[in-house]
């Protein structure tokens, strides 16, 4: 469920080069609010994903989320509705692209 939540928030995630060195983010102590980069598209892979990419001889990956309206059986376009009446959206699937060399999608 945690992964589903993350994908619903970040609909596109990209690893341009899994061998690139990660950059540490340092917050200035004078900043009074916490800065969150959880919505960032460009990211470093976690250790589990890094191992998967190494096993598959991959360097770059791009993940795009497919979201659908829950209980919608036809292709009707979504009409203007108040927020409380909008259909509930759910994660239907992912489109995952891999490459054996570094790639950046602008």
Secondary structure, 3 states (H helix, E strand, C coil): CHHHHHHHHCCEEEECCCCCCCCCCCCCCCCCCCCCCCCCCECCCCHHHHHHHHHCCCCEEEEEEEEEECCCCCCCCCCCCCHHHCCCEEEEEEEEEEECCCCCCC
